[in-house]
Amino acid sequence: VSKCLGDKLEEQDPCPRQPIQGLMKGDKLEVEGPGPEPTAPQQPTEEEEALIEFHRSYRELFQFFCNNTTIHGAIRLVCSQHNRMKTAFWAVLWLCTFGMMYWQFGLLFGEYFSYPVSLNINLNSDKLVFPAVTVCTLNPYRYAEIKGELEELDHITEQTLFDLYKYNSSNTVAARPRGRRDLRETLPHPLQRLRAPPPPHGARRARSAASGVRDNNPQVDWKDWTIGFQLCNQNKSDCFYQTYSSGVDAVREWYRFHYINILSRLSDTLPPLEEDLLGNFIFACRFNQVSCNQANYSHFHHPVYGNCYTFNDKNNSNLWMSSMPGINNGLSLMLRTEQNDFIPLLSTVTGARVMVHGQDEPAFMDDGGFNVRPGVETSISMRKEALDRLGGNYGDCTKNGSDVPVKNLYRSKYTQQVCIHSCFQESMIEQCGCAYIFYPRPRDVEYCDYRKHSSWGYCYYKLQVDFSSDRLGCFTKCRKPCSVTSYQLSAGYSRWPSVTSQEWVFQMLSRQNNYTINNKRDGVAKLNIFFKELKYKTNSESPSVTMVTLLSNLGSQWSLWFGSSVLSVVEMAELIFDLLGITFLMLLRRFRSRYWSPGRGGRGAREVASTPPSSFPSRFCPHPTSPSLAQPGPAPLPALAAPPPAYATLGPCLSPGGSGSAGPSSSACPLGEP
């Protein structure tokens, strides 16, 4: 039957089979049915190769990669394939090396994205711009507009000291006809003596009887008393006592609280201070052995430190330059430090307050100033330092404060102190409804006064606690500036004038500056500020790990573990691309065979059976046209094509009569038919 069927098929086959030559060991020729099987097309030559070709299997791709890659150790996975132990050993070693390398890669990338910085220190030497110097009198000025209220406050404070501590600064307190109650009822928040809660038993026993304070405290047991004043909110529903263990601190803070309220009543347009105030405070001023003039300084008033004068500020037309170091090439001031008792209860120290700062920075006398002692020549040597920080990912700093969510209330450049004080003032205005007089205010906001804002003291002291604990977020919002210029100060002191020279010095001062000789040494001081050296240090930050450094470290690790180069990385990328391509083609083939072929099987078989052999395209019947194609060699594999489903298993079923066409009833040949 097979012979007969074969003879009939041979007579009808328009595409006679060619002998298959060059089959290698292990190759199989599969015949799926009695019908004719289309011959695979000829494998294209090198000139006919496609633009993109993929390997037929993962194994073939892996063998090709290991045989041709420049990565060390990969070829051992192929050449040792007949020795399973060696193959397993090299496979494990290769994978471990690969894992160690990428672990090192992870460390390098982690270091890079942590954005570390290196600090570069440079020493420069050049002419230096002399910084601004602010000097304050430490005597708050009594404005004529509020002089009567300040005098009344002084009388009430004296009466309070007499009532609490039996201290009589003058005979006027005892002889004053008004009683304590009548006198102190004129001011809210009176100063009171409060009983403190008893301390723990262990702390009470640890105290020493010799630790009592021998000063102007009252004749009471100081361990059981505190001094303070009461503050309440708007509707008096919540009150607390602002207390102090020291009577001096309590009196000063209480006086300062009332003084702020009185000072806030001053009008914005105050008359200018007297012209001779600078001459009354500064006897002599010289810079680089040249006398100062009025164009070299500006004036402002501080609520606590009094009249302040800033030399060489940004308003100076010609900034002072230092071309030589030393005491003779700096600023020299002779100051008058005698106490005129402007407000003795507010200012309890004598001398002068001095601060060195930049030209475009405000003078925060509380934060960075220092006091000059009377009767002493104070020499301050400076050394300039500059710091340049990296912003962005490398550090939390700002260049000009434009990206800080706090409005700058000062007419100066951004500094962290400017931002912090502005932040506190914003919180004060928002929560208390008024501005604190020590800081600048917006135009449409009033300064705090308990005549207009009765509970501002309660709000202010509560806000101070939140500010100190950073509940307001000011220290978090206010970032450091990226560029900072600071001055490192060193102080030296000597007695001035000396015992042998004080007579003629005081005589000259009394004749020229109306200096009172009786005050002698307690009324004068000398201040020298100069550069110690013209060398200044610049600290600048730079990235520790740049992109070039990262690539260099990655290349070093790659060479260490595999001894290869950048082209080897390209080979790895090509391997991954080929793996993805083969995987996609295999999934696509499986998808087509599952969802397309079964639906078209029966109809496709009938179509093929009813189609005459002569109507098949010539590409399904490739015949060798030259003798060279018939040479022995490996059999050409069938090229990837998309014929109708089940072409290989369908063949024309010829009738026994040998007719060239099959009838409808014999469109397919049943297998196993005799």
Helices and strands as residue ranges (DSSP letters): H 2-12, G 46-48, H 58-68, H 76-79, H 84-113, E 117-125, E 128-129, E 132-136, G 144-146, H 147-165, H 172-175, H 180-184, E 191-195, H 201-206, G 209-211, G 222-224, E 225-232, E 239-244, H 247-263, H 277-281, E 282-287, E 290-291, G 294-296, E 297-302, E 306-311, E 321-322, G 327-329, E 331-336, E 352-357, H 365-368, E 370-372, E 376-388, G 392-394, E 397-398, H 416-432, H 456-468, H 474-477, E 480-481, E 483-495, H 502-513, G 517-523, E 524-531, E 535-543, H 547-562, H 566-595, G 598-600, H 601-609, G 613-615, G 618-620, G 627-630, G 664-666
